[in-house]
């Protein structure tokens, strides 16, 4: 990429052409100045042209920045409008869904998940609204790092985290309700224990997602209060996310392992093809590989945090 402080090649080319035309014209007319005078005038022409070129490039950069900002605003405005239209459409459909539940055509669980979809759509629209406001105030793209600066004293990073936390709480309430229904159905013999445990995994993932967002907000506030550095904030967030990943992967491995044991019993009885058990064994091996990687990453992050704590 060309350095913005270097003259534009097209400008240099036009300057060289202009100088050549002047020299040819002077030679044809024989009215050219003495060598010393010609050099001084040529040097002045070059200096003046370079100054004009530099000013033009600076103005061009300003136009380019303004154009990018305008394009970004326009894009976000369209995306926000589409997101708001999706919310309106889903809200209109909500009444029909409730009628279908009352008529017994759809279940309460269907309504519960449909309301969750509306909450997610509203959160997406709110996030876009915040991003658009940040662009208008800052003149640049929205920033999402924990160490991002305030914009006119406003903390857009925390505001967006809070929007995500709100929908994460709603999601957790829904999957916990679903988890309880699955437990009751398993006790009644309507579904298998493995199916009920699969719902437990979904609930655990929702809990860890909310926990991670809560930690993000805490770290953001700690950074703004100058309690931790930017690098420490990102490292501590990575630590929490990796720890949560390890917890979830452990549960998944145990779940797949139990499924594999049942599958191998079925294979031994001739009720299932051995390929099904082989596929589950591959799944268990993949999860174990992900676990090893996550533990190695956690060790590296914690070692770096310890090093920074000692050097502080």
N, C-alpha and C positions, 0 to 999 in steps of 0.2 A: 504494500500500500504506500502511495506517495505521501511524504511528510507534508503537512499543511503549510510549513514555513518555506518549502522549496517553491521556486517560481513554476507556474503552470507551463508544461511543455508547449502548449499552443501559443501562450503568450511569448515565450522565448523565441519560437519560430517566427512569429509575426514581427518581433523586434529585430531579429536578424535580417528579415526581408526588407524592413524599412531602412535599416542602415545600408544595406547593399544598394537599394534604389537611390538613396541620397549620394552615395559615393559614385555610382555610375553617372548620375545627373551632373555632379560636379566635374567629372572627367570630361563629359561631352561638351559642357559649356566653357570649360577652362577657367571658370570663375571660382574655383575652389580656394579656400583660405590657405595660408601658410601652414606647414605641418604642425607647428606648435598650437596654432589657433584651432586647426581642425581637430587635433587631439582633445583640446579643452572642450570644444563644442560637442564632440562625440561623447566624451566622458560625462558631460552634463546631460546629454540626451539619455544615455544609459541610466544614469542615477535617477533622473526624473521619471523615466519609464518604469524602472524597477519600483520606485516609490508608489507610482500609480497602480502598478500591478499588484503590489502587496496590499494596498488599500482595497483594490477590487476583490482580491482573494478573501480578505477579512469580511467584506460585505457579502460575498458569496457564501461564506461559512455561516453568517448570521441568517441568510435566506434559507440555507440548507437546514439549520437547526429549527427555524420557524416552520418550515415545510414538514419536517419529521413530527414536530409536536402537533401540528394541525392534523396530519394523517393519523397519528395515534389517537387523538381525541375523537376523530370521526369514526375510527374503527371501534373504539370502546362505546361510543354513543349507539352505534348500530347493534353491538352485542348486548348492551343493556336493554335496548328496546325489545330485542328478540327474547331476552330472558324474562322481561316483565310480561310479554305476551304469553309465554309459556305458563307463567304463574296464573294469569287471568284465565287461560283455557282450562287449567287443572282445577281452579276454584269453581268454574262453571260445571265441570264434570263431577265435582265432589257431591253436589246435591243429588245427582242421579245415582251415584254409588251408595249414598245413604238410603235412598229409596229402595234400591235393590237389596240392601242388607235387611231392611224392614220386611221386604217381601220374601226373604229367605233365598233369594237367587244368589246372593254373595254372602260371605261370612264376615264376622267381626274382624277376623284377622286380615281379610282383604282390605277392609276399610282402614285398619290400623296402618298397614303398609302404604296405602294410597295417601293418607295424611302425612306420612313420613316423606313421601316423594314431593309433596307440596312444600314441606318445610325445607327440603334440600334445594328445591327450585327457588324459593324465597331467599335462602342463604346465598345462592349463586348470584342472584340479582343484586342483593345488598353488597356483596363483595365487588361486583363490577361497578356499582355506584361509588363505592369508596375509592376504587382504582381511578375512576374518571375524575373524581374530585382531587385526588393527589396529583394527577397529570396537570390539571388546570392550575393548581397552586404552585407546583414545582417546575413545570415545563419539561419534565422528563418522564421516563417510564416508571411505573410503581416499583418500589423496592420491598423485598420481603425478608431480608436478612435481619437477625436479631440486633445487629449493630447498625441498622439503617438510621439515618438522622431524622429528627422531627421535621415536619414541614409546617412552617408558620406556627410552631408551638404545638402542632397536632400530631398525635401518635397513630398514624394509619396502620402501622404494623400490628399494634395491640388491638386496634378496633377490628381488623380482619380476623385475628386469632379468636376474639370473643364471638364473632359471628360463627366461626367454625365450631367453637365450643358449644354454642347453643344448639346447633343441629346435631352435634355428637351426643349431647345429653338426650335429645329426643330419640335418636337412633338406639342408644343404650336402653332406654325405657321400653322401646318396642321389642328389642331382641330378648330382653329379660322376661318380658311377658310371654314371648314365644317360647323361651327356654322352659318356663314353668308349665306351659301347656304341653310341651313335649314330654316333660317328666311325668305329668299326670297320665298322658296317653301310654307311656311306656309301662307305668305301673298297672294300667288296665289291660296291657297286652295288645294294644292297638298298633304300636310301633316297636321296633327293636331297641335294645339298649344302645346299640351303636348309633342309631338315628338320633336318639336323645343326646348322646355325647357329642354328636356333630353340632347340635344346637348350642351345647355348652361352649364349644370352640368359637362359634360366632359371637356369643356373648362376651367371651374373654377378649376377643379381638376388639370389640366395641369399647370395653373397659380400658384397654391399653391405649386405644386411640385418644380417648378423653384424657387419660392420664398424661399422655405425651403433650397434648395441647395445653393442659394446665401448667406443665413444667415449662413450656415455651413462654407462656405469659409471665411466669415467675422470673425466668432468666432475662427476659426483655426488661422487666422492671429493675432487676439487679444491675443490668448493664447501664440503663439510663441513670441510675443512682450512683454510678461509678464504683460499684462494689466488685465488679468483675470486668475484665477486658473483653474486647470483641472476640478474640480467639478463644478465650475461656468460655464465653457464652456458647459459641458454636460447638466446642468440644464437649461441654456438659450436656448439650442437647443431643449430640450424637451418642453420648454415653447412655442416656436414658432410652433413646430409640433402639439402640443395640441390645440393651438389657431386656426391653420389652419383646424384641424380636426373638431373643433366646428363650424367654418364657413361652411364647406362642409356639415356637418350633419344637420345644420339648413336649408340649401337649399334643401337637400334631403327630410327632413321632410315636408317642404312646398310643394315640388313637389308631394310627395305621398299623401298629404292631398288634393291637388287639384284633383288628379286622383280619390281619394276615393269619393269626392263630386260628380264628374261626374258619377262614377260607381253607387252610391246610387240613383242618378236620373234615371239611366237606369234600376236599379232593381225595382224602383217604377213604371216605365212604363211597366214592365214585359219583357224588352228586354234583360236582363242579369240575370243569376242565382245568388241568394243571396250569394252563396259560394265565388264568385269572390270578392264581397265587403268585406266579412269576411277576406279573405286572405290579402287584402290591409290594413284593420284595424290592422291586426297582424304586417304587415310591418311598419306601422306608430308607433305602440307601441314599436317595437324593436329599431327603430331609436331614439325615445325619451329616451329609456333606455340607449343607447349608449351616448346620449347627457348628461344625468345626470352624467354618469361615467366620461366623458371627463371633465366636469366642475369641478367635485370633484378633479380630478388629477391636473387640472390647478391651483386650489386653493392651493393644497399642495405644488406644485412646486414654486409658487409665494411667498408663506409664507416662504419657505426655502431660497429663494433668498433674501427676505427682511431681514431675520435673519442674513444671512451672510454679507449683506451690512451694517447692524448696527454694527456688531462685527468686521468689517474690521479696 
